Amino acid sequence: MPWWLARSRPLVARFISLSLATLLILVSRALAAELQLRESVLEGQRDRVTMTITAVVDHLGDRAHPLSEDCDLHVPLRSREIRVPFIGELKNACSEKPAGTTQAFWSDRIYEETHGLAVSVTGAFRIWLEHPPTGTAVQTEGARVPWYGSSNPDHQVELHPLVRVGSLDFSSHIKRIQDAGNSFAGYGPAQLSPILSKKLTIQRITVQGEPYVRIKGTKTGNNHWDLRARIASAPEALADGTRVRLDILNGNQVVSGALGLLAVSVAGTVADTRLQAVASGEIVRFQALIRMQLAALLDQVGPGERQISLPVEFVLLDVETSP
């Protein structure tokens, strides 16, 4: 080996090492997420499935997503009751519409219902670090909410699925996502363990004299799930739905870390009726959204920074008994 190459190898190795370290720092910053919400808002949702607020619609999506993307319609919202950017999402917006109408049908109906008005909006309150701002920007209720530039603004809070917007009732939309006999496929057991291994850093802070909860983590997608589970507790009635514990299965084995996970259903939906009828030990298949489980988060928050496992809870769209 030439002497000049031998002497340069340590420099090259150091350069590569520094480059990789820099890349990792840049990636971690790009994927970082921080959300600061008033503790009173979270406490109010501790044992609830849904939240009802007064809101205006801002930058409404002009048409439903196709089934391949999730069949949702984005309904960006602004409210004094949730003081960060957030959106509502209407399930089965591409399929639950009159025959012969276009994918703009529900966008037009919601526009007609809400244009220029503040209306009552109900949906499942969902915190999930899916669309945080890039870099080190923090979304906090202590800052002014920016104007939205699209129907999918940076957001980490949702009312999803939407149940009602003004006089429009969407309870019947909350079911398995499908269109023309085809079903949307969610994630399965192989993708669940990595989600359950994620960590959050939480802390109680004071903003403008009011207790807030700071939630720091990494950008996380994986919204929709199709899973098989064993019922691990008797169904429990809530004010606005039903709650149960599930052991998530991969074949006949419980997925690592997925023993006794919580799942809830929205009152007045098909999934809620079916969930009320299940018995402990039964095997079910279900389709669901995923969100942070607030009671577990609130029970662990304190004045100092604390790292916890990402607490998850499923919001059921469909559930049926399985062999």
C-alpha positions in Angstrom: 0.0 0.0 0.0 1.4 3.4 -0.9 2.6 5.4 2.2 0.3 8.3 1.3 -2.8 6.1 1.3 -1.9 4.4 4.6 -1.5 7.9 6.2 -4.8 9.1 4.8 -7.0 6.2 5.9 -7.4 7.4 9.5 -8.4 10.9 8.2 -10.9 9.3 5.8 -12.4 7.1 8.6 -12.7 10.2 10.8 -14.4 12.2 8.1 -16.9 9.4 7.5 -17.5 9.1 11.2 -18.1 12.8 11.6 -20.3 12.9 8.5 -22.5 10.0 9.8 -22.8 11.7 13.2 -23.9 15.0 11.5 -26.4 13.1 9.4 -27.8 11.4 12.4 -28.2 14.7 14.2 -29.9 16.3 11.1 -32.3 13.3 10.8 -33.1 13.3 14.5 -33.9 17.0 14.3 -36.1 16.5 11.3 -38.0 13.7 13.0 -38.3 15.4 16.4 -41.7 16.4 17.7 -42.8 18.5 20.7 -46.3 19.4 21.8 -47.4 21.5 24.8 -51.0 21.3 25.8 -52.8 22.6 28.9 -53.1 19.9 31.5 -56.8 20.8 32.1 -57.5 19.9 28.4 -55.9 16.5 28.9 -57.5 15.8 32.3 -60.9 16.6 30.7 -60.3 13.8 28.2 -58.8 11.2 30.6 -61.7 8.8 30.5 -63.5 10.0 27.4 -63.5 8.7 23.8 -64.7 12.0 22.1 -64.5 15.7 22.6 -67.1 18.3 21.6 -66.0 21.8 20.9 -67.0 24.9 19.0 -64.9 25.4 15.9 -64.6 27.0 12.5 -63.4 25.1 9.4 -60.2 26.5 7.8 -58.8 25.3 4.4 -61.3 22.4 4.0 -60.1 19.6 1.7 -61.8 19.8 -1.7 -62.4 16.1 -2.0 -62.0 12.8 -0.2 -58.8 10.8 -0.4 -59.1 7.6 -2.6 -59.3 4.3 -0.8 -55.6 3.6 -1.4 -54.8 6.6 0.8 -57.4 6.0 3.5 -60.8 7.3 2.1 -60.7 10.3 4.6 -61.6 13.9 4.1 -59.4 16.5 5.9 -61.4 19.1 7.8 -58.8 21.6 9.4 -60.3 23.2 12.5 -59.7 26.3 14.7 -61.1 26.6 18.2 -60.6 28.5 21.4 -60.8 25.1 23.2 -57.8 23.5 21.4 -55.2 26.2 20.9 -52.9 24.5 18.5 -53.3 23.6 14.8 -55.5 20.5 14.5 -57.8 18.8 12.0 -60.9 16.6 11.9 -60.9 13.6 9.7 -64.1 12.1 8.2 -63.9 8.3 7.7 -65.3 6.6 4.6 -65.7 10.0 2.9 -64.9 8.4 -0.5 -67.5 5.7 -0.2 -70.4 6.8 2.1 -72.1 9.1 -0.4 -75.1 9.1 -2.7 -74.6 7.1 -5.9 -73.4 9.2 -8.8 -71.9 12.0 -6.7 -68.2 13.0 -6.9 -65.5 12.8 -4.2 -66.3 16.4 -3.5 -69.7 15.5 -2.0 -68.8 15.7 1.7 -66.5 18.7 1.2 -69.4 20.5 -0.3 -71.9 19.5 2.4 -69.4 20.5 5.2 -68.7 23.8 3.4 -72.4 24.6 3.2 -72.9 23.7 6.9 -69.9 25.7 8.2 -69.0 28.5 5.8 -68.7 31.7 7.9 -69.9 30.0 11.0 -68.6 28.5 14.3 -70.4 25.2 14.8 -70.4 22.3 17.3 -67.9 19.6 16.3 -67.5 16.2 17.9 -64.8 13.6 17.3 -62.4 11.2 19.0 -59.7 13.3 20.6 -56.4 12.0 19.2 -52.9 13.0 20.1 -50.4 11.4 17.8 -47.1 12.9 16.7 -47.8 12.3 13.0 -47.3 15.7 11.4 -45.0 17.8 13.6 -43.3 21.0 12.3 -39.9 20.4 10.8 -36.7 21.1 12.8 -37.0 22.2 16.4 -40.3 24.1 16.2 -42.7 23.5 19.1 -46.5 23.4 18.9 -47.8 25.0 22.1 -51.1 26.4 23.3 -49.1 29.3 24.7 -48.5 30.7 21.2 -50.7 32.1 18.5 -52.1 29.6 16.1 -50.7 30.3 12.6 -52.9 30.5 9.5 -53.2 27.3 7.7 -51.7 27.0 4.2 -53.4 23.7 3.2 -55.9 21.1 4.3 -53.1 19.2 6.0 -51.3 21.8 8.2 -48.5 20.7 10.6 -50.5 19.1 13.4 -50.2 16.6 16.3 -53.8 16.8 17.5 -57.0 15.6 15.7 -60.6 14.9 16.2 -60.5 11.6 14.3 -62.8 10.1 13.5 -65.3 12.9 13.2 -68.7 12.1 14.7 -70.6 15.3 14.1 -70.1 18.7 12.4 -72.9 21.1 13.0 -76.1 19.2 12.1 -74.3 16.6 10.1 -74.0 13.2 11.9 -71.2 10.9 10.7 -71.7 8.1 13.2 -72.5 5.7 10.4 -69.2 6.5 8.7 -67.2 5.1 11.6 -66.8 1.5 10.4 -64.3 -0.6 8.4 -62.8 1.5 5.6 -64.0 0.2 2.3 -65.2 1.2 -1.2 -66.9 -0.8 -3.9 -66.2 -4.1 -2.1 -62.5 -3.4 -1.5 -61.1 -2.8 2.0 -58.3 -0.5 3.1 -55.5 -2.5 4.8 -54.0 -1.3 8.0 -50.8 -2.3 9.7 -50.3 -5.7 11.3 -48.6 -7.3 14.2 -45.1 -7.0 12.7 -45.3 -3.2 12.8 -46.8 -3.0 16.3 -43.7 -4.0 18.3 -41.6 -1.1 17.0 -44.4 1.3 17.9 -44.7 -0.1 21.4 -40.9 0.2 21.9 -41.0 4.0 21.2 -40.4 6.4 24.1 -41.7 9.9 25.1 -40.3 12.5 27.3 -42.9 14.2 29.4 -42.9 17.0 31.9 -45.3 19.3 33.7 -44.4 23.0 33.0 -46.0 26.3 33.6 -46.9 28.6 30.7 -48.4 32.0 31.3 -49.2 30.9 34.9 -51.1 27.7 33.8 -50.0 24.0 34.1 -49.1 22.5 30.8 -47.9 19.0 29.8 -44.9 18.9 27.5 -44.7 15.9 25.2 -41.5 15.2 23.3 -41.0 12.3 21.0 -40.3 11.5 17.3 -42.6 11.8 14.3 -44.8 8.7 14.2 -47.2 7.5 11.5 -48.9 4.1 11.4 -52.4 5.4 11.8 -54.6 2.5 10.8 -54.3 -1.1 12.1 -55.9 -4.5 11.2 -55.2 -6.9 14.1 -56.4 -10.0 15.8 -56.7 -10.1 19.6 -58.0 -11.9 22.7 -60.5 -10.0 24.9 -58.6 -9.5 28.2 -61.3 -7.8 30.2 -65.1 -7.3 30.4 -66.3 -4.3 28.4 -66.5 -1.2 30.5 -69.2 1.5 29.8 -67.9 5.1 29.4 -69.9 8.3 29.1 -69.4 8.3 25.3 -68.5 4.7 24.4 -67.0 1.5 25.6 -63.5 0.4 26.8 -61.8 -3.0 26.9 -58.4 -4.5 27.2 -56.9 -6.6 24.4 -54.0 -9.0 24.1 -52.8 -8.5 20.5 -52.0 -11.8 18.8 -49.6 -12.9 16.0 -50.9 -16.3 15.3 -51.4 -17.9 18.7 -48.7 -15.8 20.4 -49.1 -12.4 22.1 -47.1 -9.7 20.3 -44.2 -8.5 22.5 -45.4 -5.7 24.8 -49.0 -6.0 23.6 -50.6 -7.6 26.7 -53.7 -5.8 27.9 -53.6 -2.8 25.6 -56.7 -0.5 25.8 -59.2 -0.1 23.0 -62.3 2.1 22.9 -65.3 2.5 20.7 -67.4 5.5 19.9 -71.0 5.5 21.3 -73.6 5.0 18.6 -71.4 3.1 16.1 -71.5 -0.5 14.9 -68.2 -1.2 16.6 -69.6 0.0 19.9 -72.6 -2.3 19.7 -70.4 -5.2 18.9 -67.8 -4.4 21.6 -70.5 -4.4 24.3 -71.4 -8.0 23.4 -67.9 -9.5 23.6 -66.8 -11.7 26.5 -63.4 -12.0 28.2 -61.4 -14.7 26.4 -63.1 -14.3 23.0 -60.9 -13.8 19.9 -61.7 -10.8 17.7 -60.4 -9.1 14.6 -60.6 -5.4 14.5 -59.7 -2.3 12.5 -58.7 0.8 14.4 -56.9 4.1 14.7 -54.2 4.5 17.3 -53.7 7.3 19.7 -51.9 8.2 23.0 -53.6 6.8 26.1 -54.0 10.0 28.2 -54.6 8.4 31.6 -51.2 6.6 31.5 -49.5 9.8 30.4 -51.1 12.0 33.1 -50.4 9.4 35.8 -46.7 9.6 35.1 -46.1 13.3 34.4 -44.3 15.4 37.0 -42.2 18.6 37.4 -39.1 16.9 36.1 -38.4 15.4 32.7 -39.3 11.8 32.6 -39.0 9.2 29.8 -41.8 6.8 29.4 -43.0 4.1 27.0 -45.4 5.5 24.4 -48.8 4.7 25.9 -51.1 3.6 23.1 -54.9 3.0 22.8 -56.9 1.9 19.8 -60.0 3.7 18.6 -62.1 0.9 17.0 -63.7 1.3 13.6 -64.8 -2.3 13.3 -64.7 -5.4 15.5 -66.0 -8.9 14.9 -65.5 -12.3 16.5 -62.9 -14.5 14.9 -62.0 -18.3 15.0 
